[in-house]
Amino acid sequence: MKAYPQELRVRVVAAVEQGEHSIPEVASLFNVGVTFVKKMWRLYRHGADLAPRHGGGSTPSLKEPEHELLRKQVGKQPDVSLEELQALLLKEQKVSVSKTTVCRALQALNLPRKKRVSSPKNATPSGELNSAAGRTR
């Protein structure tokens, strides 16, 4: 989420300072949260800068070209593993990301994901072990 612009912050403080509206009313007027209004008012009273403290979070590692590549690959090969997608992104787009980032991107795109490589089915049915163990006396 992006930080509120400086101009909005100043206008919120000015509205509270005029005293014509309560803090909840100011929040409603500017379509912001009551906590935000209280925070701006507290900063103003203490002489602190009203500028945003952060830039709205980190920039995403994967952009639209990478998302499109993931869509195509999962469409072609639905059981592709996270490791394979990770290697594909590095090879095709020169983007090195973690398996967690790939997994989150698949979730954001509503695509299925494969957690681990398939292993062969166990040849011994589960009932045979119990019956064999009961016969040894």
N, C-alpha and C positions, 0 to 999 in steps of 0.2 A: 504494500500500500504506500502511495506517495505521501510525503509530508504536506501539510497544509501550507499554502504560499504565505510569504511574509505579509503581503497586503491584507489578507484575510485576518491574520493574527492581530494586526494593528487595528483593524476595524472592530474586531471583537472586544479588544481592550477599551477602545473609545466608547463603545456602546455601554459597557459595564461602568465606565468612569462617569458617563452622563447621569447615571442613577435613575433613569426613567423606567428601566426594566430590571427584573430580577435575573439572576444568573441562569435559571432554567429557561426563562423567556428569551434571553439572548442566544442561548444554545439553539432553541427552536427557530429563532429568526434567521440564524446563519446556517442552520442545518448541520450542526456539529454536536458533539457530546458535551454534557455538563462538565465532565471531568476535564475536557480540553479547555473550556472557558475558565474553570477554576485555576488550572495550571498557568494559562496565559496571564490571568489577573495576578497570581502569586509572583510570577516572574517579573511582571511590570512593577509591582509594589516594592520588590527588592532591587530594582534597578538593573535587572539582568537583561541580556539580549533576547529578543523574541524569535530570533532566527531558528529554523529547524536544526535539531541536533544531529540528524542523520539524513541520508539521501534516499531513504525509502527501501532499503534492503540491497542485497547484492544482485548483480545482473545475472540473469539465467545463463548457465553454461551451454545449453542447447537452444538453438534458435529454430526458425521455421524450416530451413533446409535440412537440418538434422532430424527434425520431427517427421518431415516428409520421407526421409530415408528409412526411419524406423517403421512408419506406416507401410511402406512398400515391402520391406523385408518381412514383417510379420504377416502381411497379406500373402506373400509367396510361400513363406515357411512358418506356419503358426506355432510350431514347437521349438522355435529358435531359442537358444539359451541367452541369458544376460551376458555371459562371457563372449558369445559369438557376436552379439549386437555391439558390445563394447569394442571388440576388435574391428568390426565393420566401420564404426564411427571413426576410429583412428585411421584406418586405411583409406576410406573414401573422403572423409571431411577433414582429416587431420585434427580431430578433436579428441583429446584424452580426458575421459571422465570416469568416475567410479561406477561400479555395478549399481550402487544405490541411486545414483543420478539417472542411470538408464531405467531402472525400475520405476522411479518417480515419474519419469517422462512417459513411460508406457501407461501408468495409472492415469496421468493427466489426459492422455489421448484415448482413454477407455479401451486399451488393447490388452489382450491376455498376456501373461508372462509365464515363463517356465522357470521354476526355482532351481532345479538341478538336472544333471544329465540322467537320462533313464538308465535303470539297471535291469538286467534280465529277471523275469519272474522266477520266483523260487520254485524248484522242481518238486519239492516235497510238500504235499498238501498239509495244512495245519492239523488235521485230524489224525494223520498217520503217526505223528510223533507221540501223541498222548496214548494211542492204543498200543504202540510198540513199547512204550515205557511201562505200561501196566502188565505186560506179559513176562517181564523178566523177574522171576521169583526163584 
